[in-house]
Amino acid sequence: VHQRSLTLSADGLALKGEDSLSAPARPQGSAPVPAAARFHLHPSVKPSLSADGHSVWLGTGGGAWRFRAEGGTLALSE
């Protein structure tokens, strides 16, 4: 299940968003189901993975976006 929340500041200069992914309820003690979410980036976006694998900074010509993962880790691939 995917859920998204977006909040725009009163002055319209800051946008904050949150996406969450969750699996349907499973019987207690059952093995977790592996999942992956993939995002395709524009060639001009420069990603930088944090040392702990829980966040990525996406550099753009005019600023940066930060993506965080809770309950999982992030990875970069070509």
Distance bins in CASP14 RR format, pairs under 12 A and 6 or more apart:
PFRMAT RR
TARGET T0000
AUTHOR 0000-0000-0000
RMODE 2
METHOD distances of the structure
MODEL  1
1 19 0 0 0 0 0 1 0 0 0 0 0
1 20 0 0 0 0 1 0 0 0 0 0 0
1 21 1 0 0 1 0 0 0 0 0 0 0
1 22 1 0 1 0 0 0 0 0 0 0 0
1 23 1 0 0 1 0 0 0 0 0 0 0
1 24 1 0 0 1 0 0 0 0 0 0 0
1 25 0 0 0 0 0 1 0 0 0 0 0
1 35 0 0 0 0 0 1 0 0 0 0 0
2 18 0 0 0 0 0 1 0 0 0 0 0
2 19 1 0 0 1 0 0 0 0 0 0 0
2 20 1 0 0 1 0 0 0 0 0 0 0
2 21 1 0 1 0 0 0 0 0 0 0 0
2 22 0 0 0 0 1 0 0 0 0 0 0
2 23 0 0 0 0 0 1 0 0 0 0 0
2 35 0 0 0 0 0 1 0 0 0 0 0
2 37 0 0 0 0 1 0 0 0 0 0 0
3 17 0 0 0 0 0 1 0 0 0 0 0
3 18 0 0 0 0 1 0 0 0 0 0 0
3 19 1 0 0 1 0 0 0 0 0 0 0
3 20 1 0 1 0 0 0 0 0 0 0 0
3 21 0 0 0 0 1 0 0 0 0 0 0
3 22 1 0 0 1 0 0 0 0 0 0 0
4 16 0 0 0 0 0 1 0 0 0 0 0
4 17 1 0 0 1 0 0 0 0 0 0 0
4 18 1 0 0 1 0 0 0 0 0 0 0
4 19 1 0 1 0 0 0 0 0 0 0 0
4 20 1 0 0 1 0 0 0 0 0 0 0
4 21 0 0 0 0 0 1 0 0 0 0 0
5 15 0 0 0 0 0 1 0 0 0 0 0
5 16 0 0 0 0 1 0 0 0 0 0 0
5 17 1 0 1 0 0 0 0 0 0 0 0
5 18 1 0 1 0 0 0 0 0 0 0 0
5 19 0 0 0 0 1 0 0 0 0 0 0
5 20 0 0 0 0 1 0 0 0 0 0 0
6 14 0 0 0 0 0 1 0 0 0 0 0
6 15 1 0 0 1 0 0 0 0 0 0 0
6 16 1 0 0 1 0 0 0 0 0 0 0
6 17 1 0 1 0 0 0 0 0 0 0 0
6 18 0 0 0 0 1 0 0 0 0 0 0
6 19 0 0 0 0 1 0 0 0 0 0 0
7 14 0 0 0 0 1 0 0 0 0 0 0
7 15 1 0 0 1 0 0 0 0 0 0 0
7 16 1 0 1 0 0 0 0 0 0 0 0
7 17 1 0 0 1 0 0 0 0 0 0 0
7 18 0 0 0 0 1 0 0 0 0 0 0
8 14 1 0 0 1 0 0 0 0 0 0 0
8 15 1 0 1 0 0 0 0 0 0 0 0
8 16 0 0 0 0 1 0 0 0 0 0 0
8 17 0 0 0 0 1 0 0 0 0 0 0
9 15 1 0 0 1 0 0 0 0 0 0 0
9 16 1 0 0 1 0 0 0 0 0 0 0
9 17 0 0 0 0 0 1 0 0 0 0 0
14 63 0 0 0 0 0 1 0 0 0 0 0
14 65 0 0 0 0 0 1 0 0 0 0 0
15 65 0 0 0 0 1 0 0 0 0 0 0
16 65 0 0 0 0 0 1 0 0 0 0 0
16 66 0 0 0 0 0 1 0 0 0 0 0
16 68 0 0 0 0 0 1 0 0 0 0 0
17 65 0 0 0 0 1 0 0 0 0 0 0
17 66 0 0 0 0 0 1 0 0 0 0 0
17 67 0 0 0 0 0 1 0 0 0 0 0
17 68 0 0 0 0 0 1 0 0 0 0 0
18 66 0 0 0 0 0 1 0 0 0 0 0
18 67 0 0 0 0 0 1 0 0 0 0 0
18 68 0 0 0 0 1 0 0 0 0 0 0
18 69 0 0 0 0 0 1 0 0 0 0 0
18 70 0 0 0 0 0 1 0 0 0 0 0
19 37 0 0 0 0 1 0 0 0 0 0 0
19 39 0 0 0 0 1 0 0 0 0 0 0
19 67 0 0 0 0 1 0 0 0 0 0 0
19 68 0 0 0 0 0 1 0 0 0 0 0
19 69 0 0 0 0 0 1 0 0 0 0 0
19 70 0 0 0 0 0 1 0 0 0 0 0
20 37 0 0 0 0 0 1 0 0 0 0 0
20 68 0 0 0 0 0 1 0 0 0 0 0
20 69 0 0 0 0 0 1 0 0 0 0 0
20 70 0 0 0 0 1 0 0 0 0 0 0
20 71 0 0 0 0 0 1 0 0 0 0 0
20 72 0 0 0 0 0 1 0 0 0 0 0
21 33 0 0 0 0 0 1 0 0 0 0 0
21 35 1 0 0 1 0 0 0 0 0 0 0
21 36 0 0 0 0 1 0 0 0 0 0 0
21 37 1 0 0 1 0 0 0 0 0 0 0
21 38 0 0 0 0 0 1 0 0 0 0 0
21 69 0 0 0 0 0 1 0 0 0 0 0
21 70 0 0 0 0 0 1 0 0 0 0 0
21 71 0 0 0 0 0 1 0 0 0 0 0
21 72 0 0 0 0 0 1 0 0 0 0 0
22 32 0 0 0 0 0 1 0 0 0 0 0
22 33 0 0 0 0 0 1 0 0 0 0 0
22 35 0 0 0 0 1 0 0 0 0 0 0
22 37 0 0 0 0 0 1 0 0 0 0 0
22 70 0 0 0 0 0 1 0 0 0 0 0
22 71 0 0 0 0 0 1 0 0 0 0 0
23 30 0 0 0 0 0 1 0 0 0 0 0
23 31 0 0 0 0 0 1 0 0 0 0 0
23 32 1 0 0 1 0 0 0 0 0 0 0
23 33 1 0 1 0 0 0 0 0 0 0 0
23 34 0 0 0 0 0 1 0 0 0 0 0
23 35 1 0 0 1 0 0 0 0 0 0 0
23 71 0 0 0 0 0 1 0 0 0 0 0
24 30 0 0 0 0 0 1 0 0 0 0 0
24 33 0 0 0 0 1 0 0 0 0 0 0
24 35 0 0 0 0 0 1 0 0 0 0 0
25 33 0 0 0 0 0 1 0 0 0 0 0
26 32 0 0 0 0 1 0 0 0 0 0 0
26 33 1 0 0 1 0 0 0 0 0 0 0
32 71 0 0 0 0 0 1 0 0 0 0 0
32 72 0 0 0 0 0 1 0 0 0 0 0
34 72 0 0 0 0 0 1 0 0 0 0 0
35 69 0 0 0 0 0 1 0 0 0 0 0
35 71 0 0 0 0 0 1 0 0 0 0 0
35 72 0 0 0 0 1 0 0 0 0 0 0
36 69 0 0 0 0 0 1 0 0 0 0 0
36 72 0 0 0 0 0 1 0 0 0 0 0
36 73 0 0 0 0 0 1 0 0 0 0 0
36 74 0 0 0 0 0 1 0 0 0 0 0
36 75 0 0 0 0 1 0 0 0 0 0 0
36 77 0 0 0 0 0 1 0 0 0 0 0
37 67 0 0 0 0 0 1 0 0 0 0 0
37 69 0 0 0 0 1 0 0 0 0 0 0
37 72 0 0 0 0 0 1 0 0 0 0 0
37 73 0 0 0 0 0 1 0 0 0 0 0
37 74 0 0 0 0 1 0 0 0 0 0 0
37 75 0 0 0 0 0 1 0 0 0 0 0
38 74 0 0 0 0 0 1 0 0 0 0 0
38 75 0 0 0 0 0 1 0 0 0 0 0
38 76 0 0 0 0 0 1 0 0 0 0 0
38 77 0 0 0 0 1 0 0 0 0 0 0
39 45 0 0 0 0 1 0 0 0 0 0 0
39 47 0 0 0 0 1 0 0 0 0 0 0
39 56 0 0 0 0 1 0 0 0 0 0 0
39 58 0 0 0 0 1 0 0 0 0 0 0
39 65 0 0 0 0 0 1 0 0 0 0 0
39 67 0 0 0 0 1 0 0 0 0 0 0
39 69 0 0 0 0 0 1 0 0 0 0 0
39 74 0 0 0 0 1 0 0 0 0 0 0
39 75 0 0 0 0 0 1 0 0 0 0 0
39 76 0 0 0 0 0 1 0 0 0 0 0
39 77 0 0 0 0 0 1 0 0 0 0 0
40 47 0 0 0 0 0 1 0 0 0 0 0
40 58 0 0 0 0 0 1 0 0 0 0 0
40 77 0 0 0 0 0 1 0 0 0 0 0
40 78 0 0 0 0 0 1 0 0 0 0 0
41 47 1 0 0 1 0 0 0 0 0 0 0
41 48 0 0 0 0 0 1 0 0 0 0 0
41 56 0 0 0 0 1 0 0 0 0 0 0
41 57 0 0 0 0 0 1 0 0 0 0 0
41 58 1 0 0 1 0 0 0 0 0 0 0
41 59 0 0 0 0 1 0 0 0 0 0 0
41 60 0 0 0 0 1 0 0 0 0 0 0
41 65 0 0 0 0 0 1 0 0 0 0 0
41 67 0 0 0 0 0 1 0 0 0 0 0
41 76 0 0 0 0 1 0 0 0 0 0 0
41 77 0 0 0 0 0 1 0 0 0 0 0
41 78 0 0 0 0 0 1 0 0 0 0 0
42 58 0 0 0 0 1 0 0 0 0 0 0
42 59 0 0 0 0 0 1 0 0 0 0 0
42 60 0 0 0 0 1 0 0 0 0 0 0
42 61 0 0 0 0 0 1 0 0 0 0 0
42 65 0 0 0 0 0 1 0 0 0 0 0
43 60 0 0 0 0 0 1 0 0 0 0 0
43 78 0 0 0 0 0 1 0 0 0 0 0
44 58 0 0 0 0 0 1 0 0 0 0 0
44 59 0 0 0 0 1 0 0 0 0 0 0
44 60 1 0 0 1 0 0 0 0 0 0 0
44 61 1 0 0 1 0 0 0 0 0 0 0
44 62 0 0 0 0 0 1 0 0 0 0 0
44 63 0 0 0 0 0 1 0 0 0 0 0
45 56 0 0 0 0 0 1 0 0 0 0 0
45 57 0 0 0 0 0 1 0 0 0 0 0
45 58 1 0 1 0 0 0 0 0 0 0 0
45 59 1 0 0 1 0 0 0 0 0 0 0
45 60 1 0 1 0 0 0 0 0 0 0 0
45 61 0 0 0 0 1 0 0 0 0 0 0
45 62 0 0 0 0 0 1 0 0 0 0 0
45 63 0 0 0 0 0 1 0 0 0 0 0
45 64 0 0 0 0 1 0 0 0 0 0 0
45 65 0 0 0 0 1 0 0 0 0 0 0
45 67 0 0 0 0 0 1 0 0 0 0 0
45 76 0 0 0 0 0 1 0 0 0 0 0
46 56 0 0 0 0 0 1 0 0 0 0 0
46 57 0 0 0 0 1 0 0 0 0 0 0
46 58 1 0 0 1 0 0 0 0 0 0 0
46 59 1 0 1 0 0 0 0 0 0 0 0
46 60 1 0 0 1 0 0 0 0 0 0 0
46 61 0 0 0 0 1 0 0 0 0 0 0
46 62 0 0 0 0 0 1 0 0 0 0 0
46 63 0 0 0 0 0 1 0 0 0 0 0
46 64 0 0 0 0 1 0 0 0 0 0 0
46 65 0 0 0 0 0 1 0 0 0 0 0
46 76 0 0 0 0 0 1 0 0 0 0 0
47 53 0 0 0 0 0 1 0 0 0 0 0
47 55 0 0 0 0 0 1 0 0 0 0 0
47 56 1 0 1 0 0 0 0 0 0 0 0
47 57 1 0 0 1 0 0 0 0 0 0 0
47 58 1 0 1 0 0 0 0 0 0 0 0
47 59 1 0 0 1 0 0 0 0 0 0 0
47 60 0 0 0 0 0 1 0 0 0 0 0
47 64 0 0 0 0 0 1 0 0 0 0 0
47 65 0 0 0 0 1 0 0 0 0 0 0
47 66 0 0 0 0 0 1 0 0 0 0 0
47 67 0 0 0 0 1 0 0 0 0 0 0
47 74 0 0 0 0 1 0 0 0 0 0 0
47 75 0 0 0 0 0 1 0 0 0 0 0
47 76 1 0 1 0 0 0 0 0 0 0 0
47 77 0 0 0 0 0 1 0 0 0 0 0
47 78 0 0 0 0 0 1 0 0 0 0 0
48 55 0 0 0 0 1 0 0 0 0 0 0
48 56 1 0 0 1 0 0 0 0 0 0 0
48 57 1 0 1 0 0 0 0 0 0 0 0
48 58 1 0 0 1 0 0 0 0 0 0 0
48 59 1 0 0 1 0 0 0 0 0 0 0
48 64 0 0 0 0 1 0 0 0 0 0 0
48 65 0 0 0 0 0 1 0 0 0 0 0
48 66 0 0 0 0 1 0 0 0 0 0 0
48 67 0 0 0 0 0 1 0 0 0 0 0
48 74 0 0 0 0 0 1 0 0 0 0 0
48 76 0 0 0 0 1 0 0 0 0 0 0
49 55 1 0 0 1 0 0 0 0 0 0 0
49 56 1 0 1 0 0 0 0 0 0 0 0
49 57 0 0 0 0 1 0 0 0 0 0 0
49 58 0 0 0 0 0 1 0 0 0 0 0
49 66 0 0 0 0 0 1 0 0 0 0 0
49 67 0 0 0 0 1 0 0 0 0 0 0
49 68 0 0 0 0 0 1 0 0 0 0 0
49 69 0 0 0 0 0 1 0 0 0 0 0
49 73 0 0 0 0 1 0 0 0 0 0 0
49 74 1 0 0 1 0 0 0 0 0 0 0
49 75 1 0 0 1 0 0 0 0 0 0 0
49 76 1 0 1 0 0 0 0 0 0 0 0
49 77 0 0 0 0 0 1 0 0 0 0 0
50 56 1 0 0 1 0 0 0 0 0 0 0
50 57 1 0 0 1 0 0 0 0 0 0 0
50 66 0 0 0 0 1 0 0 0 0 0 0
50 67 0 0 0 0 1 0 0 0 0 0 0
50 68 0 0 0 0 1 0 0 0 0 0 0
50 69 0 0 0 0 1 0 0 0 0 0 0
50 73 0 0 0 0 1 0 0 0 0 0 0
50 74 0 0 0 0 1 0 0 0 0 0 0
50 75 0 0 0 0 0 1 0 0 0 0 0
50 76 0 0 0 0 0 1 0 0 0 0 0
51 73 0 0 0 0 0 1 0 0 0 0 0
51 74 0 0 0 0 0 1 0 0 0 0 0
52 68 0 0 0 0 0 1 0 0 0 0 0
52 69 0 0 0 0 1 0 0 0 0 0 0
52 70 0 0 0 0 0 1 0 0 0 0 0
52 72 0 0 0 0 0 1 0 0 0 0 0
52 73 0 0 0 0 1 0 0 0 0 0 0
52 74 0 0 0 0 1 0 0 0 0 0 0
53 67 0 0 0 0 0 1 0 0 0 0 0
53 68 0 0 0 0 1 0 0 0 0 0 0
53 69 1 0 0 1 0 0 0 0 0 0 0
53 70 0 0 0 0 0 1 0 0 0 0 0
53 71 0 0 0 0 0 1 0 0 0 0 0
53 72 0 0 0 0 1 0 0 0 0 0 0
53 73 1 0 1 0 0 0 0 0 0 0 0
53 74 1 0 1 0 0 0 0 0 0 0 0
53 75 1 0 0 1 0 0 0 0 0 0 0
53 76 0 0 0 0 1 0 0 0 0 0 0
54 66 0 0 0 0 0 1 0 0 0 0 0
54 67 0 0 0 0 1 0 0 0 0 0 0
54 68 1 0 0 1 0 0 0 0 0 0 0
54 69 1 0 1 0 0 0 0 0 0 0 0
54 70 1 0 0 1 0 0 0 0 0 0 0
54 71 0 0 0 0 1 0 0 0 0 0 0
54 72 1 0 0 1 0 0 0 0 0 0 0
54 73 1 0 0 1 0 0 0 0 0 0 0
54 74 1 0 0 1 0 0 0 0 0 0 0
54 75 0 0 0 0 0 1 0 0 0 0 0
55 64 0 0 0 0 0 1 0 0 0 0 0
55 65 0 0 0 0 0 1 0 0 0 0 0
55 66 1 0 1 0 0 0 0 0 0 0 0
55 67 1 0 0 1 0 0 0 0 0 0 0
55 68 1 0 1 0 0 0 0 0 0 0 0
55 69 1 0 0 1 0 0 0 0 0 0 0
55 70 0 0 0 0 0 1 0 0 0 0 0
55 72 0 0 0 0 0 1 0 0 0 0 0
55 73 0 0 0 0 1 0 0 0 0 0 0
55 74 1 0 0 1 0 0 0 0 0 0 0
55 75 0 0 0 0 0 1 0 0 0 0 0
55 76 0 0 0 0 0 1 0 0 0 0 0
56 64 0 0 0 0 0 1 0 0 0 0 0
56 65 0 0 0 0 1 0 0 0 0 0 0
56 66 1 0 0 1 0 0 0 0 0 0 0
56 67 1 0 1 0 0 0 0 0 0 0 0
56 68 0 0 0 0 1 0 0 0 0 0 0
56 69 0 0 0 0 1 0 0 0 0 0 0
56 73 0 0 0 0 0 1 0 0 0 0 0
56 74 1 0 1 0 0 0 0 0 0 0 0
56 75 0 0 0 0 1 0 0 0 0 0 0
56 76 1 0 0 1 0 0 0 0 0 0 0
56 77 0 0 0 0 0 1 0 0 0 0 0
57 63 0 0 0 0 1 0 0 0 0 0 0
57 64 1 0 1 0 0 0 0 0 0 0 0
57 65 1 0 0 1 0 0 0 0 0 0 0
57 66 1 0 1 0 0 0 0 0 0 0 0
57 67 0 0 0 0 1 0 0 0 0 0 0
57 68 0 0 0 0 0 1 0 0 0 0 0
57 74 0 0 0 0 0 1 0 0 0 0 0
57 76 0 0 0 0 0 1 0 0 0 0 0
58 64 1 0 0 1 0 0 0 0 0 0 0
58 65 1 0 1 0 0 0 0 0 0 0 0
58 66 1 0 0 1 0 0 0 0 0 0 0
58 67 1 0 0 1 0 0 0 0 0 0 0
58 68 0 0 0 0 0 1 0 0 0 0 0
58 74 0 0 0 0 0 1 0 0 0 0 0
58 76 0 0 0 0 0 1 0 0 0 0 0
59 65 1 0 0 1 0 0 0 0 0 0 0
59 66 0 0 0 0 1 0 0 0 0 0 0
59 67 0 0 0 0 0 1 0 0 0 0 0
60 66 0 0 0 0 0 1 0 0 0 0 0
66 74 0 0 0 0 0 1 0 0 0 0 0
67 73 0 0 0 0 0 1 0 0 0 0 0
67 74 1 0 0 1 0 0 0 0 0 0 0
67 75 0 0 0 0 0 1 0 0 0 0 0
67 76 0 0 0 0 0 1 0 0 0 0 0
68 74 0 0 0 0 1 0 0 0 0 0 0
69 75 0 0 0 0 1 0 0 0 0 0 0
END
